[in-house]
Amino acid sequence: MLLIMELIVTTYDTDQPPRYVNNTHLSSRVGRLNLDWIDPDQSPEKENEVFHRVMALAGGEFLDSVRFHAKSWLPARSIVMECIADRHSIDPSGEIMVLKRFCPWKLHLSELEQEMNIDPLIKYVLYQDDRSKGWRVQAVSVAADRFESRKALPAQWRGLRDDDLSKESGILRSIIWELVMGGLVG
């Protein structure tokens, strides 16, 4: 995982050529389906067979994309929009947002803040981890495709959980529990 993260972070230096070129996108995969130049059978029938394989690949990906946007992307956008509207009930500054239900939120938040002229921008998002059922706090990045945070969590808090985080931060776990039990989150 660390190697992948390093690869992502160091993919492009502005003064250097790319260290990695993505050739797994749809047009690359379609291109690889073309008849190989060395293949002895270059007949129209063979080309037609390849064309049908390309149609199946591209058509399948198109349908998958439509399904994803209808079943996941659009509902997530609605959840994020609702949580943006409720953010002042969590913290008067409006810089903290709580997801009532986990969903892909980063791109939506960035787009919606811009569309809704949110000022000040949201700095932190709290959400319940579906697997552990624990709560997470995530610093919002400066842009959906960047790793730099708008306001990073203090270094001494990073990687801590539960009582250790409560002790280091001075924020009682009971405060979060009150928010959950009081119906403001969860």
C-alpha positions in Angstrom: 0.0 0.0 0.0 2.8 2.4 0.9 4.4 1.8 -2.5 1.1 2.6 -4.2 0.8 5.8 -2.2 4.3 6.8 -3.0 3.6 6.2 -6.7 0.5 8.3 -6.6 2.1 11.1 -4.7 5.2 11.2 -6.9 3.6 10.6 -10.3 4.1 14.1 -11.6 6.8 16.6 -10.7 6.0 19.8 -12.6 9.5 20.1 -14.0 10.0 16.5 -14.9 8.3 14.1 -17.4 5.7 11.8 -15.8 7.2 8.9 -13.8 4.1 6.8 -14.5 1.8 6.8 -17.5 -1.7 5.3 -17.1 -2.4 3.0 -20.0 -5.2 1.1 -18.4 -8.0 3.5 -19.5 -10.7 2.4 -21.9 -9.1 3.6 -25.1 -5.9 1.7 -24.2 -7.8 -1.5 -23.5 -9.8 -1.1 -26.7 -6.5 -0.5 -28.6 -5.1 -3.7 -27.3 -8.0 -5.6 -28.7 -7.1 -4.6 -32.2 -5.6 -7.3 -34.4 -1.9 -7.7 -33.8 0.2 -6.7 -36.8 1.8 -10.0 -36.8 -1.4 -12.0 -36.8 -1.7 -13.9 -40.2 -5.5 -13.6 -40.2 -6.3 -9.9 -41.0 -9.6 -10.8 -42.7 -12.7 -8.6 -42.5 -14.3 -11.5 -40.5 -11.6 -11.3 -37.9 -11.9 -7.5 -37.7 -15.6 -7.9 -37.2 -15.0 -10.3 -34.4 -12.7 -7.8 -32.7 -15.3 -5.0 -33.3 -17.9 -7.1 -31.4 -15.4 -7.6 -28.5 -14.8 -3.9 -28.4 -18.5 -3.2 -28.4 -19.0 -5.6 -25.5 -16.2 -4.0 -23.5 -17.2 -0.4 -24.1 -20.9 -1.2 -23.7 -20.3 -3.0 -20.5 -18.3 -0.2 -19.0 -20.9 2.4 -20.1 -23.6 0.4 -18.4 -21.5 0.0 -15.3 -20.9 3.7 -15.2 -24.6 4.5 -15.6 -25.5 2.1 -12.8 -22.7 3.5 -10.5 -23.9 7.1 -11.1 -27.6 6.2 -10.5 -27.1 3.9 -7.5 -24.1 5.4 -5.8 -22.9 8.8 -7.0 -26.2 10.6 -7.1 -27.5 9.3 -3.7 -24.1 10.2 -2.2 -24.4 13.7 -3.5 -27.8 14.1 -1.9 -26.4 12.9 1.5 -23.4 15.3 1.3 -25.7 18.2 0.4 -28.0 17.5 3.4 -25.0 17.2 5.7 -23.6 20.5 4.4 -26.9 22.1 5.2 -26.9 20.7 8.7 -23.2 21.5 9.5 -24.0 24.6 11.7 -26.0 22.4 14.1 -22.7 20.5 14.8 -20.4 23.5 15.1 -21.4 27.2 14.8 -18.4 27.9 12.6 -19.8 25.5 9.9 -16.3 24.1 9.3 -17.1 20.7 10.6 -19.5 18.3 8.8 -20.9 15.0 10.1 -21.9 12.4 7.5 -25.2 10.9 8.8 -24.3 7.8 6.6 -20.9 7.0 5.1 -20.7 7.6 1.4 -18.1 8.7 -1.2 -18.0 12.4 -0.2 -14.8 14.1 -1.2 -15.6 15.1 -4.8 -19.1 16.0 -3.9 -18.0 18.2 -1.0 -15.5 20.0 -3.2 -18.1 20.6 -6.0 -21.0 21.5 -3.7 -18.9 24.0 -1.7 -18.1 25.8 -4.9 -21.7 25.6 -6.2 -23.2 26.8 -2.9 -20.5 29.4 -2.3 -19.6 27.9 1.1 -17.5 30.2 3.2 -15.6 29.3 5.3 -14.8 26.0 3.7 -15.4 22.8 5.6 -12.2 21.7 7.3 -13.2 18.3 8.9 -15.6 15.5 8.1 -16.7 13.1 10.8 -18.3 9.8 9.9 -18.9 6.4 11.4 -16.7 3.6 10.0 -19.0 0.9 8.7 -16.6 -1.9 9.6 -15.4 -1.0 13.1 -18.5 1.1 14.0 -16.0 3.6 15.4 -16.0 7.3 14.5 -13.4 8.9 12.3 -12.4 12.4 11.7 -10.8 13.3 8.4 -9.2 16.6 7.5 -10.6 17.8 4.1 -8.0 18.1 1.4 -7.5 21.4 -0.5 -8.8 19.8 -3.6 -10.5 16.4 -4.3 -7.4 15.2 -6.2 -4.8 16.4 -3.6 -3.3 15.0 -0.4 -2.7 18.4 1.2 -5.3 19.2 3.9 -7.0 22.5 4.4 -6.2 22.3 8.1 -4.5 19.1 9.1 -5.2 17.5 12.4 -2.4 18.2 14.9 0.5 15.8 14.5 0.2 14.4 18.0 -3.4 13.3 17.4 -2.7 11.3 14.2 -3.1 7.6 14.5 -4.7 7.8 17.9 -8.1 6.3 18.7 -10.7 6.2 21.5 -9.3 6.9 25.0 -5.8 7.7 23.7 -7.2 10.4 21.3 -9.5 11.7 24.0 -6.6 12.0 26.4 -4.2 13.7 23.9 -6.8 16.1 22.4 -8.6 17.0 25.7 -11.9 16.2 24.0 -14.0 13.9 26.0 -15.4 10.8 24.2 -18.7 11.6 25.9 -19.0 14.7 23.7 -19.2 12.6 20.5 -21.4 10.1 22.3 -23.8 13.0 23.2 -24.0 14.1 19.6 -24.8 10.5 18.5 -27.3 9.9 21.3 -28.9 13.3 20.9 -29.6 12.5 17.3 -27.3 15.1 15.7 -25.3 12.3 14.1 -25.7 8.6 13.4 
